[in-house]
């Protein structure tokens, strides 16, 4: 959760759409934890606080480039 800046970066012959900012970096780090923790979806505490669901806690884990370990969550595998 947070602010990002997005847009096209590069020269006219080679433009790429990109997103930058601390929230974008955190999202990439969360996505990388899916394989490590064996979860198809991982959410941060900030997201869980805003989205009502039956979140399953995965514990606190360090994320590269983020100072303190973060509480991570996923959804139940069995579904509703």
Secondary structure as GFF3:
##gff-version 3
##sequence-region A 1 80
A	DSSP	beta_strand	5	11	.	.	.	ID=ss1
A	DSSP	beta_strand	14	20	.	.	.	ID=ss2
A	DSSP	alpha_helix	22	37	.	.	.	ID=ss3
A	DSSP	beta_strand	43	44	.	.	.	ID=ss4
A	DSSP	alpha_helix	45	50	.	.	.	ID=ss5
A	DSSP	beta_strand	55	61	.	.	.	ID=ss6
A	DSSP	beta_strand	70	75	.	.	.	ID=ss7
###
